[in-house]
């Protein structure tokens, strides 16, 4: 499904660019902390994000994004042995997120010093949970995984420090149809603009 989405999305972007003047492409890398309000006793861990932004016009951008991150939490739902707490912070499980998405970005503020860019989109997320499980007097980590539709929402603040380089902050969250807000993330971002 992901390959098929990529297969159809990239040619559409390429075909739309033939009728336009030369446009910029921005490549970005972000990383930081990720946590979830949905899970009990969740503790933040890291995330990283990689983006390609195609500038449709001065303020409108179309982005392709890969996002991955994880956090720890206390599982007493899937686990049949929740009392097996193996970490000092009181958690016993890991939650991991991997998304591939297409986002629309709009530059609310865009001047020579900074830009403020909210984004929203549609993506495919694989969510994996590892939790303690006991069977026949043996305890082991069990893994549960599912893939579904997700709606990423981001806000970027970028500061231009060189002709083609920007540094800033990315913050955002993932909305899943079955959960209100599944994951919150924030961290620094570095971008290079190809003119």
N, C-alpha and C positions, 0 to 999 in steps of 0.2 A: 504494500500500500504506500509506504514512504517513497519508494523508488518511482512508483507510478505518479505520485503527486509531484515529485521533483521533475520527472520526465515531461509533464504537461505544463508546469509553472514556468520553467526556464525558457522554453521556446516562446511562450506568450510574451515574456519580458523582452526577449530578443527581437521578436517581430514588431512590437510596439516601438522599439527604438529606431527602426529604419526611417520612419516618417518624421523624426524629430532632429533637432540640432544635437550636437555633441553634448552629452551629459556626464556628470561626475559619478564616480563610484566610491563609496566609503567602506573600508574594511575595519571592523572593530573587534576588540577583545575586552571582555569584562570579567571580573571575578570578585568574590566577596563571601558574605554570609547568607545562608538560607535556613529558614525555619517554617513551621506550619502551626497555625492556630487550631487545626483540626485534631491533632494528636495529643494524648495525655503526656504530661511531663516532657514535652519536646525540647531538645537542646540543639541550638544552631550548629551547623557544620558549614562546609564550603560549597560554592557553585562556581561554574565558569560558563561563559557565553561567547559565541562567535557569530558575527553578523556580516552580511553583505548588504549595503544600502544603495539602491539605484535612485538617483535624483531625477524624478519625473519633471520637476520644475524647481524654482527657487525655494519653495516651502513644502512641497509634496514629495515624499519618498516612499518607495516600496522596498521592503526588507525581507531577506531570507535569514532565519535565525536557527542556530543550534544551541540548546541550553541543557546543562547537566548539573546536578547537585544532589546533596543528601543531608540528612539530619538524623539524630537519634531520638528515640521516644520509648515510653513504657507501654508494652503491648499486653493487654489482658483479654483481648477479643479473639484473635487468631491463635494465640499461644494457649496450649493446654497445661503449661507449666509456668505461669507468669511470675511465680515467686522466685524463680531462678534469675535473680538480678546479678549480673556479672560486672557491672560498671559502678564506679564510685559516685557518679552523678544520679543514680537511681533509675537509669534506663536499661532496657534489656533488648532493644531491637533497633534496626536501621530502616530508614525509608529513603529510596533513591528515585530521582526523577530524570528522565531524558526526553526532551521535546525537540521536534523539528516543526517550525512554523513559518508562516508568511504574515507579515505585519504591514499595516499602513501607518506611516509616521507623518506628523505635521509640525513644522517649526513655528511654534507660537511666537518666540522671540528669536531673531536672527540678525545679529549685527557683527561688527568686526571683532568683538571681544568674546561674546558668548552666544550660545543658543539653548533654548528650552524646547525639548521635543517629546511630546507624549506619543504613545503608540498603542495600537490594539490590533489583534489579529486572530488567526485561526491556526490550530496546529494539531499534531498527533503526539500524544504523550505515552510513554511506557513508564509505569509506576511499579517499582519492585520493593517488597518488604521482606526483611529477614528477621525472624523471631525464634525464640526458644520453643522446642517441641519435645515431648517425651513419648516413647513408645517401647514397650517390652523392657522396662527398667533401663533404658538408654535415653540420654538427652542429646539432642543435636539441633543445629540451626536449620529451620525449615524456610523455604523461599516461596513467596506468593507474588505473582506478577500479572498485570493486565495492561492492555493498550486501549486508549480511547481518545475521543475528541477533547481538546482543551482550548481555552481562550486566554492567551497571554496579554497582559497589560503592563506597559513600561513607561517610565518617565526618565529621560536623560537630560542632564545639565552638562553642556560641553563648553570648555574654555579653550580658545585658540591660542596656542603658544608658539606656533611656527606657521609658515605658509600652508603646509599640508597636514600638520599634526594638531590633534585636539586631545585634551585630557578632561576627565569629568567624573560624574557620578551617575550610576544607573540604579534605579530602584523599581520594584514592580511586584507583580503577583500573578499566579495562575488560577484561573477560574475553571472549575470542572462542573458539568451539569449536575452531578450527584452530591457535590460538596460546595459550600458557599465559596470559600477561598482555600485552596489546597496548599499553596506555598508562597511565602513572602521572601523577597531577596533584595539585597542592597550591597553595593561595592563600587570600587573605582573602575573606570573605563578608559581605554586608550584607543584612538582612532587615527587612521591614515586616509586622506582623501586623494584619490587618483583623478587628476584633471586631464 
